[in-house]
Amino acid sequence: MMNERYYHQMSSPIGPLTLVEADGRLVGLDFGESEHASQTTLFLLEAKAQLTQYFTGERRDFDLPLEVEGTPFQLQAWEALRQIPYAEVRTYAQQAEMLGDANKTRAVGGANNKNPIPIIIPCHRVIGSKGSLGGYQPGVDKKEWLLNLEQDVWRNR
């Protein structure tokens, strides 16, 4: 059982984000503003700094302790997302193959949709088999922006 949660709202190029901490770990990253008052902890300030560095192209990998809750399949799917390198994409079918069952494409999409820490657990790097962006719970426009950011940073390295 998790202890008290702390919430910190930050501005980003894709709109407001709310970071959620419990027990010194990031447990959530929500698009939009939170009904919770914004709080400041050293951990949340570090998470905000790393996200800001990511948005400015200075950071490709995050170094934050994470705590996610989900089904065993969701946990496996989210771990597979963390294996997709910066500025690369995989299809939902390829992610299912990473999990050992190419027939679980739809289940992978469902798990990605429930990802509690998008961007840091990079579900935006998964696209449809014909190159379509597919779904993205916060909005396909945000997915496209994140993919373009990574491609631009990669090209200009």
Residue frames as a rotation matrix with the C-alpha (Angstrom) as fourth column:
MET 1
0.578 0.816 0.000 0.00
0.816 -0.578 0.000 0.00
0.000 0.000 -1.000 0.00
MET 2
-0.231 -0.693 0.683 1.34
0.674 -0.621 -0.401 3.40
0.702 0.367 0.610 -0.98
ASN 3
-0.424 -0.003 -0.905 1.78
0.771 -0.526 -0.359 6.28
-0.475 -0.850 0.226 1.39
GLU 4
0.372 0.594 -0.714 0.56
0.213 -0.803 -0.557 9.79
-0.904 0.055 -0.425 0.76
ARG 5
0.130 -0.248 0.960 0.68
0.991 0.050 -0.122 11.08
-0.018 0.968 0.252 -2.80
TYR 6
-0.106 -0.243 -0.964 2.15
0.199 -0.955 0.219 14.42
-0.974 -0.169 0.149 -3.81
TYR 7
0.473 0.394 0.788 1.13
0.852 0.022 -0.522 16.27
-0.224 0.919 -0.325 -6.97
HIS 8
-0.262 -0.564 -0.783 3.07
0.170 -0.826 0.538 18.84
-0.950 0.008 0.312 -8.95
GLN 9
0.744 0.546 0.386 1.77
0.512 -0.095 -0.854 20.65
-0.429 0.833 -0.350 -11.99
MET 10
-0.344 -0.870 -0.354 4.13
0.215 -0.440 0.872 21.85
-0.914 0.224 0.339 -14.67
SER 11
0.614 0.422 -0.667 3.86
-0.519 -0.422 -0.744 23.57
-0.595 0.803 -0.040 -18.01
SER 12
-0.280 -0.695 0.662 5.15
0.313 0.586 0.747 21.77
-0.908 0.416 0.054 -21.08
PRO 13
-0.830 -0.084 -0.552 5.16
-0.446 -0.494 0.746 22.37
-0.335 0.866 0.372 -24.83
ILE 14
-0.737 0.607 -0.297 2.23
0.120 0.550 0.826 19.93
0.665 0.573 -0.479 -25.11
GLY 15
0.264 0.887 0.379 0.17
-0.224 -0.325 0.919 21.47
0.938 -0.328 0.112 -22.35
PRO 16
0.078 -0.203 0.976 0.00
-0.980 -0.197 0.037 21.17
0.185 -0.959 -0.215 -18.57
LEU 17
-0.043 -0.162 -0.986 1.25
-0.015 0.987 -0.161 17.98
0.999 0.008 -0.045 -16.95
THR 18
0.544 0.189 0.818 0.69
-0.810 -0.136 0.570 16.69
0.219 -0.972 0.079 -13.44
LEU 19
-0.340 -0.734 -0.588 3.40
-0.312 0.678 -0.666 14.58
0.887 -0.043 -0.460 -11.82
VAL 20
0.714 0.616 0.333 2.38
-0.563 0.223 0.796 12.22
0.416 -0.755 0.506 -9.02
GLU 21
-0.415 -0.898 -0.148 4.81
-0.468 0.350 -0.812 10.93
0.780 -0.268 -0.565 -6.37
ALA 22
0.822 0.481 0.305 4.37
-0.501 0.355 0.789 8.32
0.271 -0.802 0.533 -3.66
ASP 23
0.847 -0.493 0.200 7.11
0.182 0.622 0.762 6.91
-0.500 -0.608 0.616 -1.47
GLY 24
0.080 -0.889 -0.450 9.83
-0.406 -0.441 0.800 8.77
-0.910 0.119 -0.396 -3.39
ARG 25
-0.706 -0.226 0.671 8.78
0.464 0.568 0.680 7.23
-0.534 0.792 -0.296 -6.71
LEU 26
-0.684 0.509 -0.523 6.93
-0.712 -0.624 0.324 8.54
-0.161 0.593 0.789 -9.71
VAL 27
-0.646 0.538 0.542 3.54
0.289 0.830 -0.478 6.79
-0.707 -0.151 -0.691 -9.85
GLY 28
0.340 0.820 0.462 1.76
0.818 -0.015 -0.575 8.95
-0.464 0.573 -0.676 -12.39
LEU 29
-0.844 -0.380 -0.379 2.13
0.123 -0.824 0.552 11.51
-0.522 0.419 0.743 -15.14
ASP 30
0.034 0.966 0.256 -1.20
0.811 0.123 -0.572 12.96
-0.584 0.228 -0.779 -16.17
PHE 31
-0.746 -0.138 0.652 -1.91
0.564 -0.652 0.507 15.24
0.355 0.746 0.564 -19.10
GLY 32
0.180 0.817 0.547 -3.81
0.262 -0.576 0.774 18.31
0.948 0.004 -0.318 -17.98
GLU 33
-0.449 -0.259 0.855 -4.25
-0.629 -0.588 -0.508 20.08
0.635 -0.766 0.102 -14.71
SER 34
-0.601 0.181 -0.778 -5.04
0.526 0.823 -0.215 18.30
0.602 -0.539 -0.590 -11.48
GLU 35
0.498 0.792 0.353 -7.74
0.088 -0.451 0.888 19.06
0.863 -0.411 -0.294 -8.97
HIS 36
0.575 -0.395 -0.717 -5.01
0.817 0.231 0.528 18.59
-0.043 -0.889 0.456 -6.34
ALA 37
0.923 -0.337 -0.186 -3.01
-0.301 -0.933 0.196 21.58
-0.240 -0.124 -0.963 -5.20
SER 38
0.590 -0.786 -0.183 0.47
0.039 0.253 -0.967 21.63
0.806 0.563 0.180 -6.70
GLN 39
0.938 -0.336 0.087 3.07
-0.079 0.037 0.996 20.55
-0.338 -0.941 0.008 -4.17
THR 40
0.492 -0.845 -0.207 6.83
-0.598 -0.155 -0.787 20.69
0.633 0.511 -0.582 -4.23
THR 41
0.836 -0.438 0.330 9.14
-0.017 0.581 0.814 17.93
-0.549 -0.686 0.478 -3.09
LEU 42
-0.086 -0.945 -0.315 12.77
-0.657 -0.184 0.731 17.47
-0.749 0.270 -0.605 -4.06
PHE 43
-0.525 -0.072 0.848 11.77
0.368 0.879 0.302 14.37
-0.768 0.471 -0.435 -5.99
LEU 44
0.488 0.795 0.360 9.04
0.713 -0.125 -0.690 16.15
-0.504 0.594 -0.628 -7.96
LEU 45
0.653 -0.342 -0.676 11.42
-0.439 -0.898 0.030 19.01
-0.617 0.277 -0.737 -8.74
GLU 46
-0.492 -0.851 0.183 13.91
-0.381 0.400 0.834 16.46
-0.783 0.340 -0.520 -10.13
ALA 47
-0.224 0.498 0.838 11.17
0.728 0.657 -0.196 14.80
-0.648 0.566 -0.510 -12.21
LYS 48
0.809 0.528 -0.258 10.13
0.277 -0.730 -0.625 18.21
-0.519 0.434 -0.737 -13.54
ALA 49
0.217 -0.821 -0.529 13.75
-0.642 -0.528 0.556 19.08
-0.736 0.219 -0.641 -14.36
GLN 50
-0.639 -0.475 0.605 14.25
0.068 0.749 0.659 15.82
-0.766 0.462 -0.447 -16.26
LEU 51
0.201 0.783 0.588 11.04
0.826 0.188 -0.532 16.33
-0.527 0.593 -0.609 -18.24
THR 52
0.790 0.028 -0.613 12.05
-0.155 -0.958 -0.243 19.89
-0.594 0.287 -0.752 -19.06
GLN 53
-0.264 -0.954 -0.144 15.43
-0.557 0.029 0.830 18.59
-0.788 0.300 -0.538 -20.30
TYR 54
-0.432 0.198 0.880 13.61
0.585 0.804 0.107 16.01
-0.686 0.561 -0.463 -22.42
PHE 55
0.610 0.784 0.117 11.37
0.622 -0.381 -0.684 18.68
-0.491 0.490 -0.720 -23.98
THR 56
0.692 -0.415 -0.591 14.38
-0.510 -0.860 0.007 20.85
-0.511 0.296 -0.807 -24.81
GLY 57
0.865 -0.305 -0.399 16.27
-0.194 0.529 -0.826 17.92
0.463 0.792 0.398 -26.36
GLU 58
0.028 -0.903 0.428 18.93
-0.900 -0.209 -0.382 17.76
0.434 -0.375 -0.819 -23.63
ARG 59
-0.492 -0.119 0.863 17.77
-0.653 0.706 -0.275 14.40
-0.576 -0.698 -0.424 -22.22
ARG 60
-0.338 0.344 -0.876 16.92
-0.731 0.490 0.474 11.14
0.593 0.801 0.086 -23.93
ASP 61
-0.194 0.207 -0.959 16.67
0.412 0.904 0.111 8.78
0.890 -0.373 -0.261 -20.96
PHE 62
0.427 0.432 0.794 15.04
-0.563 -0.561 0.607 9.32
0.707 -0.707 0.003 -17.61
ASP 63
-0.547 -0.633 -0.548 16.68
0.187 0.546 -0.817 8.44
0.816 -0.549 -0.180 -14.33
LEU 64
-0.348 0.548 0.761 13.76
-0.887 -0.455 -0.077 8.33
0.304 -0.701 0.645 -11.93
PRO 65
-0.982 0.119 0.146 12.50
0.049 0.910 -0.411 5.55
-0.182 -0.396 -0.900 -9.70
LEU 66
-0.450 0.866 -0.217 9.06
-0.720 -0.209 0.661 4.47
0.527 0.454 0.718 -10.93
GLU 67
-0.866 0.326 0.380 6.27
-0.028 0.726 -0.687 2.52
-0.500 -0.606 -0.619 -9.26
VAL 68
-0.519 0.719 -0.462 3.48
-0.788 -0.193 0.585 1.26
0.332 0.668 0.667 -11.47
GLU 69
-0.541 0.464 0.701 0.50
-0.265 0.698 -0.666 -0.87
-0.798 -0.546 -0.255 -10.58
GLY 70
-0.026 0.567 -0.823 -1.19
-0.999 0.006 0.035 -3.06
0.025 0.824 0.566 -13.13
THR 71
0.911 0.334 0.243 -1.92
-0.324 0.943 -0.079 -6.60
-0.255 -0.006 0.967 -14.20
PRO 72
0.167 -0.889 0.426 1.04
0.190 0.453 0.871 -8.88
-0.967 -0.064 0.245 -14.86
PHE 73
0.204 -0.060 0.977 0.46
0.968 0.160 -0.192 -8.42
-0.145 0.985 0.090 -18.62
GLN 74
0.938 0.151 0.311 0.32
0.207 -0.966 -0.153 -4.62
0.278 0.208 -0.938 -18.32
LEU 75
0.672 -0.740 -0.025 3.56
-0.299 -0.302 0.905 -4.62
-0.677 -0.601 -0.424 -16.31
GLN 76
-0.017 -0.665 0.747 5.25
0.612 0.584 0.534 -6.71
-0.791 0.466 0.397 -19.02
ALA 77
0.468 0.267 0.842 3.91
0.866 -0.328 -0.378 -4.45
0.175 0.906 -0.385 -21.78
TRP 78
0.994 -0.086 0.070 5.13
-0.099 -0.972 0.211 -1.32
0.050 -0.217 -0.975 -19.99
GLU 79
0.347 -0.924 0.161 8.55
-0.066 0.147 0.987 -2.85
-0.935 -0.353 -0.010 -19.42
ALA 80
0.066 -0.273 0.960 8.73
0.915 0.400 0.051 -3.65
-0.398 0.875 0.277 -23.15
LEU 81
0.867 0.286 0.408 8.00
0.432 -0.840 -0.329 0.02
0.248 0.461 -0.852 -23.88
ARG 82
0.799 -0.592 -0.108 11.03
-0.334 -0.586 0.738 1.00
-0.501 -0.553 -0.666 -21.83
GLN 83
0.055 -0.790 0.610 13.19
0.409 0.575 0.708 -1.14
-0.911 0.211 0.355 -24.15
ILE 84
0.605 0.186 0.774 12.29
0.795 -0.191 -0.576 0.90
0.040 0.964 -0.264 -27.25
PRO 85
-0.400 -0.876 -0.271 15.24
0.875 -0.453 0.170 3.25
-0.271 -0.169 0.948 -27.90
TYR 86
-0.006 0.270 -0.963 14.84
0.125 -0.955 -0.269 7.00
-0.992 -0.122 -0.028 -28.10
ALA 87
-0.185 0.029 -0.982 13.66
-0.783 -0.608 0.129 8.24
-0.594 0.793 0.136 -31.53
GLU 88
-0.962 -0.043 -0.269 12.73
-0.205 0.766 0.610 4.72
0.179 0.642 -0.746 -32.67
VAL 89
-0.062 0.980 0.187 9.26
-0.987 -0.032 -0.155 3.30
-0.146 -0.194 0.970 -33.14
ARG 90
-0.981 -0.036 0.191 7.79
-0.018 0.995 0.095 -0.18
-0.194 0.089 -0.977 -32.98
THR 91
-0.370 0.914 -0.166 4.42
-0.481 -0.036 0.876 -1.42
0.795 0.404 0.452 -34.13
TYR 92
0.213 0.553 0.806 1.88
-0.973 0.197 0.123 -2.85
-0.091 -0.810 0.580 -31.74
ALA 93
0.934 0.110 -0.340 2.59
-0.197 0.953 -0.232 -6.25
0.298 0.284 0.911 -33.35
GLN 94
0.058 -0.986 -0.156 6.33
0.002 0.156 -0.988 -5.86
0.998 0.057 0.011 -32.72
GLN 95
-0.379 -0.139 0.915 5.66
-0.859 -0.313 -0.404 -4.98
0.343 -0.939 -0.001 -29.10
ALA 96
0.674 0.665 0.320 3.44
-0.729 0.668 0.149 -8.09
-0.115 -0.333 0.936 -28.81
GLU 97
0.703 -0.499 -0.507 6.29
0.059 0.751 -0.658 -10.14
0.709 0.433 0.557 -30.31
MET 98
-0.312 -0.817 0.486 8.63
-0.481 -0.305 -0.822 -8.66
0.819 -0.490 -0.298 -27.68
LEU 99
-0.141 0.377 0.915 6.24
-0.976 0.100 -0.191 -10.19
-0.163 -0.921 0.354 -25.14
GLY 100
-0.842 -0.372 0.390 6.33
-0.332 0.928 0.167 -13.56
-0.424 0.011 -0.906 -26.88
ASP 101
-0.327 0.788 0.522 2.89
0.691 0.576 -0.436 -13.61
-0.644 0.218 -0.733 -28.53
ALA 102
-0.991 -0.128 0.043 2.30
0.118 -0.658 0.744 -11.82
-0.067 0.742 0.667 -31.82
ASN 103
-0.374 0.924 0.075 -1.44
0.616 0.187 0.765 -12.46
0.694 0.333 -0.639 -31.41
LYS 104
0.049 0.375 -0.926 -1.65
0.970 -0.238 -0.045 -10.08
-0.237 -0.896 -0.375 -28.45
THR 105
-0.697 -0.352 0.624 -1.55
0.578 -0.792 0.199 -6.91
0.424 0.499 0.755 -30.55
ARG 106
0.126 0.844 0.522 -4.94
0.112 -0.535 0.838 -5.69
0.986 -0.047 -0.162 -29.32
ALA 107
0.734 0.101 -0.671 -4.05
0.648 0.191 0.737 -6.50
0.203 -0.976 0.075 -25.70
VAL 108
-0.352 -0.923 -0.153 -0.80
0.934 -0.358 0.014 -4.52
-0.068 -0.138 0.988 -26.10
GLY 109
-0.516 0.230 0.825 -2.79
0.263 -0.874 0.408 -1.53
0.815 0.427 0.390 -27.34
GLY 110
0.595 0.804 -0.020 -5.08
0.201 -0.125 0.972 -1.79
0.778 -0.582 -0.236 -24.33
ALA 111
0.434 -0.524 -0.732 -2.15
0.894 0.154 0.420 -2.00
-0.107 -0.838 0.536 -21.93
ASN 112
-0.620 -0.702 0.351 -0.42
0.750 -0.661 0.002 0.98
0.231 0.264 0.937 -23.56
ASN 113
-0.081 0.704 0.705 -3.64
0.172 -0.687 0.706 2.96
0.982 0.179 -0.066 -23.19
LYS 114
0.871 0.431 -0.234 -3.52
0.253 0.013 0.967 2.37
0.420 -0.902 -0.097 -19.43
ASN 115
-0.082 -0.990 -0.118 0.15
0.781 0.010 -0.625 3.39
0.620 -0.143 0.772 -19.08
PRO 116
0.701 0.451 -0.553 0.23
0.712 -0.493 0.500 5.52
-0.047 -0.744 -0.666 -15.89
ILE 117
0.291 -0.696 -0.657 3.50
0.126 -0.653 0.747 7.29
-0.948 -0.300 -0.102 -16.74
PRO 118
0.784 0.013 0.620 3.44
0.618 0.081 -0.782 8.26
-0.060 0.997 0.055 -20.42
ILE 119
0.774 -0.625 0.101 6.49
-0.482 -0.685 -0.546 9.95
0.410 0.375 -0.831 -21.96
ILE 120
-0.028 -0.815 0.579 8.79
-0.980 0.137 0.145 8.38
-0.198 -0.563 -0.802 -19.35
ILE 121
-0.379 0.062 0.923 7.35
0.182 0.983 0.008 4.95
-0.907 0.171 -0.384 -20.17
PRO 122
-0.640 -0.087 -0.764 7.30
-0.483 -0.727 0.487 5.81
-0.598 0.681 0.423 -23.89
CYS 123
-0.147 0.683 0.716 4.05
0.510 0.672 -0.536 4.40
-0.847 0.287 -0.447 -25.27
HIS 124
0.569 0.325 -0.755 4.16
-0.372 -0.717 -0.589 7.20
-0.733 0.616 -0.287 -27.86
ARG 125
-0.393 -0.829 -0.399 6.86
-0.801 0.096 0.591 5.17
-0.451 0.551 -0.701 -29.66
VAL 126
-0.686 0.240 0.687 4.34
0.336 0.942 0.006 2.49
-0.646 0.235 -0.727 -30.70
ILE 127
-0.469 0.461 -0.753 2.51
-0.776 -0.623 0.102 2.96
-0.422 0.632 0.650 -34.00
GLY 128
0.574 0.770 0.277 0.11
-0.448 0.579 -0.681 1.05
-0.685 0.267 0.678 -36.24
SER 129
0.148 -0.537 0.831 1.36
0.437 0.789 0.432 -1.61
-0.887 0.299 0.351 -38.64
LYS 130
0.378 0.027 0.925 0.86
0.918 -0.139 -0.371 0.62
0.119 0.990 -0.078 -41.69
GLY 131
-0.612 -0.751 0.248 2.64
0.685 -0.660 -0.307 3.56
0.395 -0.018 0.919 -40.08
SER 132
0.262 0.749 0.609 -0.47
0.125 -0.652 0.748 5.21
0.957 -0.120 -0.265 -38.66
LEU 133
-0.541 -0.494 0.681 -0.03
-0.538 -0.419 -0.731 6.81
0.646 -0.762 -0.040 -35.29
GLY 134
-0.381 0.467 -0.798 -2.83
0.589 0.788 0.180 4.71
0.713 -0.401 -0.576 -33.84
GLY 135
0.697 0.712 0.079 -4.32
0.344 -0.429 0.835 5.79
0.629 -0.555 -0.545 -30.57
TYR 136
-0.638 -0.760 -0.123 -2.82
0.457 -0.244 -0.855 7.79
0.620 -0.602 0.503 -27.77
GLN 137
-0.002 0.758 -0.653 -4.92
0.995 0.068 0.077 8.44
0.103 -0.649 -0.754 -24.71
PRO 138
-0.219 -0.091 -0.971 -3.78
0.488 -0.872 -0.028 12.09
-0.845 -0.480 0.235 -24.29
GLY 139
0.714 0.498 -0.492 -4.39
-0.197 -0.532 -0.824 12.76
-0.671 0.685 -0.282 -28.00
VAL 140
0.586 -0.476 0.655 -2.77
0.782 0.545 -0.304 11.80
-0.212 0.690 0.692 -31.29
ASP 141
0.787 -0.304 0.538 -1.54
0.026 -0.854 -0.520 15.40
0.617 0.423 -0.664 -31.71
LYS 142
0.648 -0.563 0.513 0.57
-0.726 -0.253 0.639 14.99
-0.230 -0.787 -0.573 -28.56
LYS 143
0.565 -0.425 0.708 1.91
0.292 0.905 0.310 11.64
-0.772 0.032 0.635 -29.78
GLU 144
0.701 -0.272 0.660 2.88
0.659 -0.106 -0.744 13.21
0.273 0.956 0.105 -33.09
TRP 145
0.789 -0.407 0.461 4.59
-0.445 -0.895 -0.028 16.11
0.424 -0.183 -0.887 -31.29
LEU 146
0.582 -0.570 0.580 6.62
-0.491 0.321 0.809 13.74
-0.648 -0.756 -0.093 -29.09
LEU 147
0.547 -0.365 0.753 7.69
0.635 0.767 -0.090 11.60
-0.545 0.528 0.651 -32.05
ASN 148
0.754 -0.249 0.608 8.69
0.379 -0.590 -0.713 14.70
0.536 0.768 -0.350 -34.04
LEU 149
0.775 -0.492 0.397 10.67
-0.632 -0.594 0.498 16.04
-0.010 -0.637 -0.771 -31.06
GLU 150
0.470 -0.613 0.635 12.66
-0.084 0.685 0.724 12.83
-0.879 -0.393 0.271 -30.78
GLN 151
0.569 -0.244 0.785 13.26
0.804 0.364 -0.470 12.63
-0.171 0.899 0.404 -34.53
ASP 152
0.835 -0.243 0.494 14.42
0.001 -0.897 -0.442 16.27
0.550 0.369 -0.749 -34.67
VAL 153
0.655 -0.619 0.433 16.78
-0.667 -0.205 0.716 15.84
-0.354 -0.758 -0.547 -31.69
TRP 154
0.482 -0.459 0.746 18.15
0.304 0.887 0.349 12.60
-0.822 0.058 0.567 -33.16
ARG 155
0.691 -0.178 0.701 18.80
0.702 -0.069 -0.709 14.20
0.174 0.982 0.077 -36.57
ASN 156
0.700 -0.358 0.619 20.53
-0.193 -0.928 -0.318 17.20
0.688 0.103 -0.718 -35.02
ARG 157
0.940 -0.341 -0.004 22.77
0.106 0.279 0.954 15.32
-0.324 -0.898 0.299 -32.59
